[in-house]
Amino acid sequence: MEIRNIAIIAHVDHGKTTLTDALMRQTGAFTEGVSMDSNALELERGITIYSKNAAISYPSASSQPSQGFGGQAGRPVTKINIVDTPGHADFGSEVERVLRSIDSVLLVVDAQEGPMPQTRFVLKKSLELGLKPIVIINKIDKPAANPHRSEEQVLELFLELGANDQQSNFPVVYTIGRLGVAKLKLDDESGDLTPLLDTILTYVPCASSAELEAKPLRMQPFNLGYDNFMGRLAVARIYEGTAKENQSIFIKKPNGDARSGKITKLFTFNGLKKVDVSEASAGDIVLIAGLADIDIGETITTDMEAKPLPAIAIDEPTIALTFLINNSPFGGREGKFVTSRQLREYLERELEVNVGLQVDFDSTDSFSVRGRGELHIAILLENMRRAGYEVQVSQPQVIIHEENEKKSEPFEEVIIDIPAEYQGMIIERLGTRGFVMTNLAHSHELIRLSFEGPTRGLLGYRNQFVIDTKGEGIISSRVIGFKPYAGEIRKRAVGSMISMANGKALGYSLWGLQERGTLYIGPATEVYEGMVIGNTSKGEEMYVNPTKGKQLTNVRASGSDEAIDLTPPLELTIERGLELMAEDEYLEITPKSVRLRKQHLTKLDRSKARRD
C-alpha cells in the first residue's frame, strides 16, 4: 500500500481541525461525536493544544460514486497519515517535532485574515526542512473573504522567508472546511474534498517503497503519550525496515550512545482509532509500547551499527515561575492532592509528554517550572485543578540569558487588528512597554499594526488590550528569538486591594470599595487576611476590611438608607490571574477557586520581608 504523510499547519482558528474532520468524514474514517479536538479544554476553548494523529484511505472502500470517488474503483487504495498541529505559538514545540516526521504540509490560511504570526512561524520551520507546502485558502465563504489577496500575501511570505523556486511554485486549493468543499479554481463547481485529496496524491511524495522495507529497521519518535496499563507510549515514523510486535531493538541517542529494549505492542491509525497490528513497514506512522525510557528524537533500530537519525531540535522556554504547595488559610478545603510529593509526581508525569516544559526538582516544597508562554502554563494549571490538585504559583518572569556580561531576553512579534479609532491608544500602550511599531496596513475594515518588543512587555497586557479595544481587537504574537536586553519596563499601573480581616465579604462594604478600583470578589465570598480582593486605580496598595457591615441604630431618617448598587466583579481566571498578579503575590489555584494573595499574609510579615 502506498503511504503519504502530511501535517496540517496554520495560525490559530484558521480551520485546521475542521478541515481534518471533513477529510475523515468524506473518506469514511470519521466517528460521529469524535473530533480531532477531543480534549475537554480544546472543546471549551475551540483551539488545538496537542498534536494528534489520524489516518484515512483514499479512495475509501466505503465511499459511493455519488460522494466524488466515481470512476476510481480500479485505483489502488492509498493511506494518508494526517497530523493535526496546534495553531497557538505557546504550543510551537508540538509543531516542530511533527514537521520532522512528515513529507509535506497543508498550510491553511484564512481567506479574510491572510497570513498571521503563527503562519509565519510554522511555514519558516517547514521551509527550513525542505518541505514543499500545499497552500489551502480556507473560509472562502466569509463575507469579507478575499482569496486572491490572501494568496498574494502567502507568496510574499514565502519569498520573504527565503523559499526556493520549487517551494514558491506551490499548488493552491480553495476550501470551505465546515462544508467539506474544495476547488482548484474559485469558479469551479465542487461538492466535496476530492480536488484536495487528488492534490495530496499528486504533490506529496510516497513514503513507502520495497527498497526501504528491505533495509534494517530505523524509526524515530516525534511525540509521546501515556497509558495507565502500557506506560509510556511513543508515536514514531518508520524511515526504513519493518517494525514488529515483540521485536528486540536498540535505542540510540543522537550522540551514538545505545541501549537495548523490546517493542511489546504496536499500533497504527485508522481515522482517530488505534489499531493493534503485528507489524508495520517503512513510511508508516505507528504507536509503540514497551520502551519505558524512550525519548523524542532517539533512533530505534535493529542494527547496532546503524547511524542515528538527526536530532529533533526544540525551541527553548521563554518564561519561568515557581509552583508551591497551597499553604493559604483555605488550603486543603477543595483539593484531593495537596502535598509536595503529589505535586512532584504530577509534574514528573507531565514531563513524560509535555516536551516544551522544563522543571527543576531541587527543592522539596517548591519547583521551578519553565514554559513557552502564559497560555502554555495556564493550560497545565487548568489540567491540574481539574485533576483535583491545589497549587500556588508565583508571578511569571521571562528567562534572561547572560553571555560575556551582556544580557539578552526573548522578543516577540505582535500583530494587532483593530478599528481605526483605537490605534493611537494601542501604539501608546505598547510603546511604554518597550515595543516598536514595524508596520501599519489597512486590512479590510480594520487597521493591522505590527510591533516587535520584549516578551516582558507583553506579560499582563492581553487583559488590558481587551478593555482598551472594547473587545473589538484581535492580538496574536510569536517569539522571534533572544535579543539584547531592552532595559526597565514599567507596566503595573494599578495597586492591590488587600483584605485585613477574615470572614465573609459583605455587600455594604464592597459597595464602598468598588469606587476605589476593580473588585475580584462578590458578596458572601469568604476572604482571609492577606488575600487580594481587587485592584486600586491609583496604583497604591490599600488595606481594607471587606467584612465590615453597616452600623445599625434605632433612628431612621428619609434618605439615610441608600440602595446598594454593586458592579459585577472581575472574575479571576488562571490566565487573568497570571496577568494581574504582582511580584510579591501568589496565585492560589484549587479545583473550585482561583484567588490572589500576598506571599506574606500579615502587614508585619510583609514589612519584615522588605527589610530583609
C-alpha positions in Angstrom: 0.0 0.0 0.0 1.3 3.5 -0.8 1.6 5.8 2.1 1.6 9.6 2.2 2.4 11.6 5.4 1.2 15.1 5.8 0.8 17.7 8.6 -1.9 20.4 8.7 -0.4 23.7 9.9 -1.9 27.2 10.4 -2.4 30.1 12.7 -4.9 29.5 15.5 -8.6 29.4 14.3 -7.9 29.2 10.6 -9.7 25.9 10.3 -7.2 23.1 10.5 -9.2 20.7 12.7 -12.5 21.4 10.9 -10.8 20.5 7.6 -9.3 17.3 9.0 -12.6 16.2 10.4 -14.2 16.9 6.9 -11.5 14.8 5.2 -12.2 11.9 7.6 -15.9 12.3 7.1 -15.6 12.1 3.3 -13.3 9.0 3.4 -15.4 7.1 5.9 -12.9 7.3 8.7 -15.0 9.7 10.8 -16.7 8.5 14.0 -19.8 10.6 14.9 -19.3 12.6 18.1 -15.5 12.2 18.0 -13.4 15.2 16.7 -9.7 15.8 16.4 -10.1 18.3 19.2 -11.1 15.7 21.8 -9.5 17.1 25.0 -12.1 18.9 27.2 -10.0 22.1 27.2 -9.7 22.1 23.4 -13.5 21.7 23.1 -14.2 24.6 25.5 -11.6 27.0 24.0 -12.1 26.0 20.4 -8.3 25.6 19.8 -5.9 22.7 19.3 -3.5 22.2 22.2 -2.0 18.8 21.5 -0.9 17.4 18.1 -2.9 14.3 17.1 -2.6 11.6 14.6 -5.2 10.3 12.2 -5.2 8.2 9.0 -7.5 7.9 6.0 -7.7 5.7 3.0 -8.4 7.2 -0.5 -10.3 6.1 -2.3 -12.2 4.7 0.7 -13.9 1.3 0.2 -17.0 2.6 1.9 -17.4 5.6 -0.5 -20.0 5.6 -3.1 -19.7 7.1 -6.6 -22.0 9.9 -5.6 -19.5 11.0 -3.0 -17.0 12.0 -5.5 -15.0 8.8 -6.0 -16.8 7.6 -9.1 -14.5 6.0 -11.8 -11.7 5.4 -9.3 -12.6 1.9 -8.3 -9.6 0.4 -10.1 -7.0 2.7 -8.5 -5.1 1.2 -5.5 -6.0 2.5 -2.1 -3.5 5.0 -0.6 -3.1 5.5 3.1 -2.8 9.2 4.1 -1.4 9.8 7.6 -2.5 13.2 8.9 -1.0 15.0 11.9 -3.2 17.9 13.2 -1.0 20.5 14.9 -1.7 23.4 17.4 -2.1 26.9 16.0 -1.1 28.8 19.1 2.6 30.0 19.4 2.8 28.7 23.0 2.5 25.1 21.7 5.1 25.6 18.9 7.2 22.7 20.3 4.4 20.4 19.2 4.6 21.6 15.7 8.4 21.5 15.4 8.6 17.8 16.3 5.8 16.8 13.9 7.4 18.5 10.9 10.4 16.2 11.0 8.3 13.1 10.6 6.2 14.1 7.5 6.8 14.7 3.8 4.6 17.7 3.1 2.4 20.2 4.9 -1.0 21.6 4.1 -0.7 25.3 5.0 -4.2 26.6 5.9 -4.7 30.3 5.6 -7.9 32.2 6.3 -9.2 33.9 3.2 -10.2 37.0 5.2 -7.3 37.4 7.6 -4.4 36.2 5.4 -1.1 35.1 6.9 -0.8 35.7 10.7 2.2 35.4 13.1 1.9 31.6 13.7 1.5 31.1 9.9 5.0 32.7 9.5 6.4 30.5 12.4 5.2 27.2 11.1 6.0 28.0 7.4 9.5 29.1 8.3 10.1 25.7 10.1 8.7 23.8 7.1 10.8 25.6 4.5 14.0 25.1 6.6 13.3 21.4 6.5 13.0 21.5 2.7 9.3 20.6 2.7 7.1 21.7 -0.2 3.8 23.0 1.2 0.3 22.8 -0.4 -1.5 26.1 0.3 -5.1 25.9 1.3 -7.1 29.2 1.2 -9.9 28.3 3.7 -13.2 30.0 4.6 -13.7 31.5 1.1 -17.4 31.9 2.0 -16.7 34.6 4.6 -18.4 37.9 3.8 -15.1 39.8 3.8 -13.1 37.0 2.2 -10.5 38.0 -0.4 -8.8 34.8 -1.6 -6.7 36.5 -4.3 -5.2 38.9 -1.8 -4.5 36.2 0.8 -2.8 34.1 -2.0 -0.6 37.1 -2.9 0.3 37.7 0.8 1.2 34.0 1.1 3.5 34.2 -1.9 5.1 37.4 -0.4 5.7 35.5 2.8 7.3 32.5 1.0 9.7 34.9 -0.8 10.4 36.8 2.5 11.3 33.5 4.3 13.8 32.5 1.5 11.7 29.8 -0.2 13.4 28.2 -3.2 11.9 28.2 -6.7 10.2 24.8 -6.2 8.7 25.7 -2.8 7.5 29.1 -4.1 5.7 27.3 -7.0 3.1 25.9 -4.6 -0.3 24.4 -5.6 -3.3 26.3 -4.2 -6.7 24.7 -3.2 -9.7 26.9 -2.2 -11.8 25.3 0.6 -14.8 25.7 2.9 -13.8 23.3 5.6 -17.0 23.3 7.6 -19.0 22.4 4.4 -16.4 19.9 3.2 -15.9 21.7 -0.2 -12.7 22.1 -2.2 -11.9 23.8 -5.5 -8.9 24.2 -7.7 -10.3 27.4 -9.2 -12.7 29.8 -7.5 -15.3 29.4 -10.2 -15.2 25.6 -10.2 -18.3 23.6 -9.2 -17.4 21.2 -6.4 -19.5 19.2 -3.9 -16.7 17.6 -1.8 -13.0 17.5 -1.0 -11.9 15.3 -3.9 -9.8 18.1 -5.5 -7.8 18.4 -2.3 -7.3 14.7 -1.9 -6.2 14.4 -5.6 -3.8 17.3 -5.0 -2.3 15.5 -2.0 -1.7 12.3 -4.1 -0.1 14.4 -6.9 2.3 16.6 -4.9 3.1 14.6 -1.7 5.9 12.1 -2.2 5.2 8.5 -1.5 6.8 7.4 1.8 6.8 3.7 1.2 8.9 1.5 -1.1 10.1 -2.1 -1.4 13.7 -0.7 -1.3 13.2 1.0 2.1 11.3 -2.0 3.6 14.3 -4.3 2.8 16.7 -2.3 5.0 17.2 -2.8 8.7 14.7 -1.0 11.0 15.2 2.7 11.7 12.4 4.8 13.2 12.3 7.9 15.3 9.7 9.1 17.9 8.3 12.6 17.4 5.6 12.5 20.1 4.9 10.9 23.4 1.8 9.5 25.2 1.0 7.8 28.4 -1.3 4.8 29.2 -2.1 3.6 32.7 -1.6 0.0 31.6 1.1 0.2 29.0 3.1 3.1 30.5 5.0 5.4 28.2 4.0 5.3 24.5 5.9 6.8 21.5 4.4 8.0 18.2 7.2 7.3 15.7 7.8 7.5 11.9 9.3 4.3 10.4 12.0 5.5 7.9 13.5 2.1 7.0 12.7 -1.6 7.5 9.8 -3.2 9.3 8.7 -2.9 13.0 7.2 -5.9 14.6 5.5 -6.8 17.9 7.8 -8.4 20.5 10.8 -7.3 18.4 14.2 -6.8 20.2 15.6 -3.4 19.3 18.4 -0.9 20.1 17.7 2.7 21.1 20.4 5.1 20.0 20.8 8.7 21.2 21.9 11.4 18.7 25.5 11.2 20.2 25.7 7.4 19.4 25.0 6.0 22.9 22.9 2.8 22.7 20.8 0.7 24.9 18.6 -2.3 24.3 14.8 -2.7 24.5 11.7 -4.6 23.2 8.6 -3.5 21.4 5.7 -5.1 23.3 2.8 -3.5 21.4 2.4 -1.9 18.0 -0.4 0.2 16.7 -1.2 2.0 13.5 -4.0 4.6 13.0 -7.4 4.3 11.2 -9.3 7.5 11.5 -8.6 8.5 15.1 -8.7 4.9 16.3 -5.6 2.9 17.3 -5.4 -0.4 15.5 -3.4 -3.2 17.1 -1.1 -4.8 14.4 1.7 -7.4 14.3 4.0 -5.4 12.0 4.3 -2.1 10.1 6.6 -1.1 7.2 8.7 1.8 6.2 6.8 5.1 5.6 4.1 4.4 8.2 3.4 6.3 11.4 3.0 3.9 14.4 2.4 4.0 18.2 4.7 1.7 20.2 4.6 0.5 23.8 7.2 -1.3 25.9 10.0 1.3 25.9 9.7 3.0 29.3 12.6 5.4 28.9 12.1 6.3 25.2 12.6 10.0 24.3 11.8 12.2 21.4 14.4 12.3 18.7 16.1 9.0 19.6 16.6 6.3 16.9 15.0 2.9 17.3 16.9 0.3 15.2 17.6 -3.5 14.9 21.2 -2.7 13.7 23.7 -1.9 16.4 25.9 -0.2 13.7 23.1 1.9 12.3 23.7 5.7 12.1 21.4 7.6 14.4 18.8 9.8 12.7 19.3 13.6 13.0 18.3 15.0 16.4 15.0 16.9 16.7 15.7 20.4 18.0 13.0 22.2 20.1 12.9 25.9 20.9 13.7 26.7 24.5 11.2 28.0 27.1 10.8 31.8 27.5 9.1 32.2 30.9 9.7 30.8 34.4 7.7 30.7 37.6 7.6 28.7 40.8 5.0 26.1 41.8 4.4 25.6 45.5 2.1 23.7 47.8 -1.0 25.7 48.8 -0.3 26.9 52.4 -3.0 29.6 52.5 -5.7 29.6 55.3 -8.1 27.9 52.8 -5.5 25.3 51.7 -6.8 21.7 51.6 -10.5 22.5 51.6 -11.3 21.6 48.0 -8.4 19.6 46.5 -7.7 15.8 46.8 -4.0 16.3 46.1 -2.3 18.9 48.3 1.2 17.7 49.3 4.5 18.5 47.6 5.0 14.8 46.9 1.8 14.6 44.9 2.7 17.9 43.1 6.1 16.4 42.2 4.5 13.2 40.9 2.1 15.2 38.6 4.9 17.3 37.2 7.1 14.2 36.6 4.2 12.6 34.7 3.6 15.8 32.7 7.3 15.9 31.6 6.7 12.5 30.1 4.6 14.0 27.3 4.9 17.8 27.6 8.2 18.4 25.8 8.0 22.2 25.9 8.1 22.1 29.7 11.2 22.1 32.0 11.0 21.5 35.8 13.7 21.7 38.5 13.1 19.4 41.4 15.9 20.7 43.6 13.7 21.9 46.4 11.3 19.7 48.4 8.3 22.0 48.6 8.7 24.3 45.6 9.5 23.6 41.9 10.9 26.0 39.3 8.8 25.5 36.1 9.7 26.9 32.7 7.4 27.0 29.7 6.8 28.5 26.3 4.3 31.3 27.3 1.4 32.2 29.6 -1.1 30.1 27.8 1.2 27.0 27.9 1.5 27.4 31.7 -2.2 28.2 32.1 -3.3 25.0 30.3 -1.0 23.0 32.6 -2.5 24.6 35.7 -6.1 24.2 34.4 -5.5 20.4 33.9 -4.0 20.2 37.4 -7.0 21.8 39.1 -9.4 19.6 37.1 -7.5 16.6 38.3 -8.1 17.6 41.9 -4.8 19.4 42.7 -4.2 22.5 44.8 -1.2 24.7 43.9 0.2 28.2 44.3 2.3 29.9 41.6 4.5 33.0 41.6 4.4 35.8 39.0 5.8 34.6 35.6 9.2 36.1 34.8 10.9 36.0 31.4 14.1 33.9 31.1 17.1 36.2 30.7 20.4 34.9 29.2 23.8 36.4 30.1 26.8 35.9 27.9 30.1 37.9 28.1 28.4 40.2 30.6 25.7 41.0 28.1 22.1 40.2 28.8 19.6 39.0 26.2 15.9 38.3 26.5 13.1 36.8 24.4 11.5 39.2 21.9 8.1 38.8 20.2 6.4 39.9 17.1 2.9 41.2 17.7 0.2 41.7 15.1 -2.9 43.5 16.1 -6.2 44.0 14.0 -8.3 46.9 15.4 -10.8 49.5 14.3 -9.0 52.8 13.4 -10.2 54.7 16.5 -8.1 52.6 18.9 -4.8 52.8 17.1 -3.4 55.8 19.0 -4.1 54.2 22.4 -2.6 50.8 21.3 0.6 52.4 19.9 1.0 54.4 23.1 0.4 51.4 25.4 2.8 49.2 23.7 5.4 52.0 23.3 5.6 52.3 27.1 6.1 48.5 27.3 9.2 48.6 25.0 7.6 47.7 21.7 8.5 49.4 18.4 5.9 49.6 15.5 7.3 48.0 12.4 4.3 48.2 10.0 0.9 49.7 9.6 -1.5 48.5 7.0 -5.2 48.6 6.2 -6.8 45.2 6.2 -10.5 45.3 5.0 -12.3 47.4 7.6 -9.6 47.1 10.2 -6.1 48.5 10.7 -3.3 46.0 11.1 -0.4 47.1 13.4 2.9 45.1 13.6 5.2 45.5 16.6 8.4 44.0 17.9 9.4 44.1 21.6 10.4 42.1 24.7 8.2 39.3 26.0 8.4 41.1 29.4 6.4 43.9 28.0 3.6 41.6 26.8 3.1 39.8 30.1 -0.1 41.1 31.6 -1.1 43.1 28.6 -3.8 41.0 26.9 -6.4 41.7 29.5 -5.7 45.5 29.2 -5.9 45.1 25.4 -9.5 43.7 25.6 -10.5 46.7 27.8 -8.8 49.3 25.5 -10.4 48.0 22.3 -13.8 47.2 24.0 -13.4 43.6 22.8 -13.2 44.6 19.1 -9.5 43.9 18.6 -7.5 40.7 17.7 -4.0 40.3 19.1 -1.6 37.5 18.2 2.1 37.0 18.8 5.1 34.7 18.3 8.5 34.5 19.8 11.2 35.6 17.3 14.3 34.8 19.4 16.6 36.3 22.0 17.8 39.9 21.5 19.7 42.4 23.7 18.0 43.3 27.0 15.6 46.2 26.4 16.0 47.9 29.8 13.5 48.6 32.5 9.8 48.5 31.6 7.2 50.0 34.0 3.9 48.1 33.4 1.9 47.9 36.5 -0.3 51.0 36.8 -2.7 49.5 39.5 -2.1 48.5 43.1 -3.6 45.7 45.2 -6.6 46.0 47.4 -5.7 43.7 50.3 -8.1 42.2 52.9 -7.1 42.9 56.5 -9.7 40.6 58.0 -11.1 37.0 57.9 -14.7 36.2 57.2 -17.4 36.7 54.6 -17.4 39.7 52.4 -20.5 41.9 52.8 -22.3 43.8 50.1 -22.3 47.1 52.1 -18.5 47.1 52.5 -17.9 46.1 48.8 -20.2 48.9 47.7 -17.9 51.5 49.3 -14.7 49.8 48.0 -15.8 49.5 44.4 -15.3 53.2 43.9 -11.6 52.8 44.7 -10.8 50.3 41.9 -11.9 47.0 40.4 -13.1 44.2 42.7 -12.3 40.5 42.1 -14.9 39.1 44.6 -18.7 39.5 45.2 -20.8 39.5 48.4 -20.7 36.3 50.6 -17.2 35.3 49.3 -15.0 34.0 52.1 -11.8 36.0 52.5 -8.7 35.9 54.7 -6.1 38.4 55.8 -3.6 39.0 53.0 -6.0 37.9 50.2 -6.1 40.4 47.3 -9.7 41.2 46.7 -9.3 43.8 43.9 -7.0 46.5 42.5 -6.8 50.2 43.1 -6.8 52.6 40.2 -4.3 55.0 41.9 -1.6 52.3 41.8 -1.0 52.1 45.6 -1.6 49.2 47.9 -4.7 49.6 50.1 -5.7 47.6 53.2 -9.4 47.2 53.5 -12.0 45.3 55.6 -14.5 43.7 53.2 -16.4 42.1 56.1 -17.5 45.4 57.7 -21.3 45.7 58.0 -23.5 48.8 58.2 -23.7 50.4 61.7 -27.3 49.8 62.8 -29.3 52.2 65.0 -32.9 52.7 66.1 -33.0 56.1 64.3 -34.5 56.1 60.8 -34.5 59.2 58.5 -35.5 59.7 55.0 -32.6 59.3 52.6 -30.2 57.7 55.1 -30.8 54.2 53.7 -29.2 54.3 50.3 -29.7 51.4 47.9 -26.6 49.3 47.5 -25.7 49.1 43.8 -22.9 46.7 43.2 -20.9 46.4 39.9 -20.3 42.8 38.9 -16.7 41.8 40.0 -13.9 41.0 37.5 -13.9 37.2 37.8 -10.4 35.7 38.3 -9.4 33.0 35.8 -6.0 31.4 35.7 -4.9 33.4 32.7 -6.2 36.7 34.1 -4.6 36.0 37.5 -1.2 35.3 35.8 -1.5 38.7 34.1 -2.8 40.7 37.1 -0.5 39.4 39.9 2.3 41.5 41.3 5.8 40.3 42.1 5.1 39.8 45.8 1.9 37.8 45.2 0.9 34.2 44.6 -2.0 32.9 42.5 -3.8 30.2 44.6 -5.5 27.6 42.3 -7.9 24.9 43.6 -10.5 22.8 41.9 -13.2 25.3 42.5 -11.4 28.7 43.1 -8.8 31.0 41.8 -7.5 33.6 44.3 -4.8 36.2 44.5 -2.9 36.6 47.8 0.2 38.2 49.2 3.2 35.9 49.7 3.4 37.2 53.3 -0.2 37.4 54.6 0.2 39.9 57.5 1.3 43.5 57.2 4.0 42.8 59.8 5.4 39.9 57.8 5.5 42.0 54.7 7.4 44.8 56.4 9.9 42.3 57.7 10.3 40.7 54.2 11.0 44.2 52.7 13.7 44.9 55.3 15.4 41.5 54.7 
